[in-house]
Amino acid sequence: MTIPAGVYISVPFCKAKCTFCNFASGVFASERMQGYVDRVCHEIEGARAMAARTDAEMPGQVDTVYFGGGTPSLLGASQFRRIFGALRREFDLIADAEITLECAPGQLADETLNELVEQGMNRISFGVQSFVDRETAAVGRLHTRLQCEAEIARLRAAGVAEINLDLIAGLPYQSRESWEFSVEQAIASAAPHVSVYMLEIDEESRLGKEMLAGGERYHAAAVPSEDESADWYQMACERFDAAGLRQYELSNFARMGHESRHNLKYWQRQPYMGFGLDAHSMLLRGTEAVRFANTDEMDAYLGETIQRIPKTSLEFDIVGREQAFEESLFLGLRLNRGVRFDALRSEFGEAILQDVMPALLEVREAGLLEMESDRMRLTARGRMVSNEVFSRLLIASAA
């Protein structure tokens, strides 16, 4: 049976760019938005032609749609109507599809919200980052705690019950006490899903450059240590678990039945198509898979057409058997339920699993991995140093 695809739509527009961010997003003139929407719709309409160029299988059904950014809620109602029209003409969007919108508090107009609900949007991911106003202001966020609370109430009144709150540990001026306050506010909101990230500062971001060179404009000196952030992350894991928000992935916590269906596609290596600036795709191709991505340069993206795509955009990576095994291992171990041995054996055979077994046993002896008769999963300590675990296993599988 063909697995339905997920669709990711990149909307790279922001009212203000966070100081720690170096994503392919930014503050663009409003008149560029319509041209961007036109380009995205044109790309959607050519999705099957693009898949054919890679000899990949394009699922007919779509069961998740995710608008990410940037701040997708800055698009207008008519622009979302146009995108959904293109999606429904090209794909069979199933009736109970999970449709998610990333949103900054205070940046979703009533008209846009009403249109999105009419189109079937049933999940919002709020970039709260912190419920402490000094911390959000320090990194260029424009909202306040009171705005966040008001937005959550407004969404529920509009019938959107699936709400995710993003929090970041390690923001400038954050302390253990202020972090604990943000965690408790997230719990008190009764949101059924919370994502927690430790601050990662790109060296090319404004904050990253200031941390390297010194200075005070972006509050680099007030950034907590990595050890402090790690302690706060662990505290959040414990508090959320006690409140019924179970950790199901390294950065994600949900009440039972409220996990992100779209993000689970990435971790379970299910097919997805990405449209828009810097959007990535993964489609199946027989026993292999193929990955490809759009340019991260706005001018280049807007200049492309399906009929005349620059040669660089035709490049794609074939995911062969060994790479697919690595991906199944590393992505699966991000999930708290871990990876089943029989699933790996069924897809890849016993020999490749035995090749990596010495490294798995070594990681287990270090207290970073649990191995049972039917599955393996990271321990709580292993989740704290997951990159170290993955690098050990990568070296072993490449040997």
Secondary structure as GFF3:
##gff-version 3
##sequence-region A 1 399
A	DSSP	beta_strand	5	11	.	.	.	ID=ss1
A	DSSP	alpha_helix	31	45	.	.	.	ID=ss2
A	DSSP	alpha_helix	47	53	.	.	.	ID=ss3
A	DSSP	beta_strand	61	69	.	.	.	ID=ss4
A	DSSP	three_ten_helix	72	74	.	.	.	ID=ss5
A	DSSP	alpha_helix	77	90	.	.	.	ID=ss6
A	DSSP	beta_strand	92	103	.	.	.	ID=ss7
A	DSSP	alpha_helix	110	119	.	.	.	ID=ss8
A	DSSP	beta_strand	123	129	.	.	.	ID=ss9
A	DSSP	alpha_helix	133	138	.	.	.	ID=ss10
A	DSSP	alpha_helix	145	157	.	.	.	ID=ss11
A	DSSP	beta_strand	162	169	.	.	.	ID=ss12
A	DSSP	alpha_helix	176	188	.	.	.	ID=ss13
A	DSSP	beta_strand	193	198	.	.	.	ID=ss14
A	DSSP	alpha_helix	206	213	.	.	.	ID=ss15
A	DSSP	three_ten_helix	220	222	.	.	.	ID=ss16
A	DSSP	alpha_helix	226	242	.	.	.	ID=ss17
A	DSSP	beta_strand	246	249	.	.	.	ID=ss18
A	DSSP	beta_strand	252	254	.	.	.	ID=ss19
A	DSSP	alpha_helix	261	267	.	.	.	ID=ss20
A	DSSP	beta_strand	272	275	.	.	.	ID=ss21
A	DSSP	beta_strand	280	285	.	.	.	ID=ss22
A	DSSP	beta_strand	288	293	.	.	.	ID=ss23
A	DSSP	alpha_helix	298	303	.	.	.	ID=ss24
A	DSSP	three_ten_helix	311	314	.	.	.	ID=ss25
A	DSSP	beta_strand	317	319	.	.	.	ID=ss26
A	DSSP	alpha_helix	321	334	.	.	.	ID=ss27
A	DSSP	beta_strand	339	340	.	.	.	ID=ss28
A	DSSP	alpha_helix	341	348	.	.	.	ID=ss29
A	DSSP	alpha_helix	350	365	.	.	.	ID=ss30
A	DSSP	beta_strand	369	371	.	.	.	ID=ss31
A	DSSP	beta_strand	375	378	.	.	.	ID=ss32
A	DSSP	alpha_helix	380	384	.	.	.	ID=ss33
A	DSSP	alpha_helix	386	398	.	.	.	ID=ss34
###
